[in-house]
């Protein structure tokens, strides 16, 4: 069974590139950085050598990976799962709050359904825009 616990990255070894380009990471001479021979990206070590960060200036969020011994795993993906569950819970809560109100005012049911649909779609649109990268 493979271990998914992160291991410390050794600068003297070669690793596969985490950018899906099928390249190889190797140490850049006279630095503490790794470079890919295929995509020409530069990576630095953080978190006492356990996290590999992409050295890029125009991307608003740093991309980081952890070495598991056989492959790279995304180091910062935990917020997405919690954000998705929170967004789905808020959509469900809005539906359960609006449906009884729409039933109370049954003469204007179409208006209440349109308002509920609009209020449900706003968080869904926000979630989709924030998670699509």
C-alpha positions as CSV (number, residue, x, y, z in Angstrom):
1,X,0.0,0.0,0.0
2,X,1.4,3.4,-1.0
3,X,2.0,6.0,1.7
4,X,0.4,9.5,1.1
5,X,2.3,11.1,4.0
6,X,4.6,13.9,2.8
7,X,8.3,13.3,2.7
8,X,11.2,15.7,2.8
9,X,12.5,16.6,-0.7
10,X,16.2,15.8,-1.3
11,X,17.9,18.3,-3.6
12,X,20.4,15.8,-4.8
13,X,17.7,13.6,-6.4
14,X,15.6,14.0,-9.5
15,X,11.8,14.2,-9.3
16,X,9.0,14.3,-11.9
17,X,7.6,17.7,-12.6
18,X,4.3,18.4,-10.8
19,X,3.0,20.5,-13.7
20,X,1.8,17.6,-15.9
21,X,4.4,18.2,-18.5
22,X,6.2,14.8,-18.0
23,X,9.5,16.7,-17.3
24,X,12.1,16.0,-14.7
25,X,13.1,18.3,-11.8
26,X,16.7,18.6,-11.0
27,X,18.7,21.0,-8.8
28,X,19.9,24.3,-10.3
29,X,23.6,24.8,-9.7
30,X,24.6,27.1,-6.9
31,X,21.0,27.6,-5.7
32,X,18.5,25.8,-3.5
33,X,16.0,25.6,-6.3
34,X,14.8,22.9,-8.7
35,X,14.2,23.4,-12.4
36,X,12.1,21.5,-14.9
37,X,13.9,20.4,-18.1
38,X,10.6,20.5,-20.0
39,X,8.4,23.4,-18.9
40,X,11.4,25.6,-17.8
41,X,9.6,26.4,-14.5
42,X,11.6,27.1,-11.3
43,X,10.6,25.6,-8.0
44,X,11.8,26.4,-4.4
45,X,11.5,24.4,-1.2
46,X,9.4,25.7,1.7
47,X,8.1,24.3,5.0
48,X,11.6,22.9,6.0
49,X,11.9,21.1,2.6
50,X,8.5,19.4,2.7
51,X,6.7,21.7,0.3
52,X,7.6,22.5,-3.3
53,X,6.4,26.0,-4.5
54,X,6.3,27.3,-8.0
55,X,8.4,30.4,-8.3
56,X,6.1,32.7,-10.4
57,X,5.3,36.4,-10.0
58,X,2.1,37.0,-12.0
59,X,0.0,34.2,-10.4
60,X,-2.0,35.5,-7.4
61,X,-1.8,32.3,-5.4
62,X,1.3,30.2,-4.9
63,X,1.0,26.7,-6.3
64,X,2.5,24.2,-3.9
65,X,3.0,20.4,-3.8
66,X,4.1,17.8,-1.3
67,X,6.2,14.7,-2.3
68,X,4.6,11.4,-1.1
69,X,7.4,9.2,-2.2
70,X,5.9,8.3,-5.6
71,X,4.0,11.4,-6.8
72,X,3.3,15.0,-6.0
73,X,0.1,15.9,-4.2
74,X,-1.4,19.4,-4.0
75,X,-0.4,21.0,-0.8
76,X,-3.2,23.6,-0.7
77,X,-6.4,21.9,-1.8
78,X,-8.1,21.6,1.6
79,X,-10.0,24.9,1.3
80,X,-11.8,23.8,-1.8
81,X,-13.5,20.9,-0.2
82,X,-14.7,23.0,2.7
83,X,-15.7,25.9,0.4
84,X,-17.7,23.5,-1.8
85,X,-19.6,22.0,1.1
86,X,-20.3,25.4,2.6
87,X,-21.6,26.6,-0.8
88,X,-23.9,23.6,-1.2
89,X,-25.2,24.0,2.4
90,X,-26.0,27.6,1.8
91,X,-27.8,26.8,-1.4
92,X,-29.9,24.1,0.4
93,X,-30.6,26.4,3.3
94,X,-31.9,29.1,0.9
95,X,-34.1,26.6,-0.8
96,X,-35.6,25.3,2.5
97,X,-36.2,28.9,3.7
98,X,-37.8,30.2,0.5
99,X,-40.1,27.2,-0.2
100,X,-42.3,27.7,2.9
101,X,-42.4,31.4,2.3
102,X,-43.5,30.8,-1.3
103,X,-46.2,28.5,0.0
104,X,-47.5,31.2,2.4
105,X,-47.9,33.7,-0.4
106,X,-49.4,31.3,-2.9
107,X,-50.9,34.0,-5.0
108,X,-47.5,35.2,-6.1
109,X,-45.8,31.8,-6.3
110,X,-44.0,32.5,-9.6
111,X,-42.4,35.7,-8.2
112,X,-41.2,33.8,-5.1
113,X,-39.8,31.0,-7.2
114,X,-37.9,33.4,-9.4
115,X,-36.5,35.3,-6.3
116,X,-35.5,31.9,-4.7
117,X,-33.9,30.8,-7.9
118,X,-32.0,34.0,-8.2
119,X,-30.8,33.9,-4.6
120,X,-29.7,30.2,-5.1
121,X,-27.9,30.9,-8.3
122,X,-25.8,33.8,-6.9
123,X,-23.8,31.6,-4.5
124,X,-23.6,28.8,-7.1
125,X,-22.2,31.3,-9.6
126,X,-19.7,32.6,-7.0
127,X,-18.6,29.1,-6.1
128,X,-18.2,28.2,-9.8
129,X,-16.1,31.3,-10.5
130,X,-13.9,30.9,-7.5
131,X,-13.2,27.2,-8.0
132,X,-12.5,27.2,-11.7
133,X,-9.1,28.6,-11.0
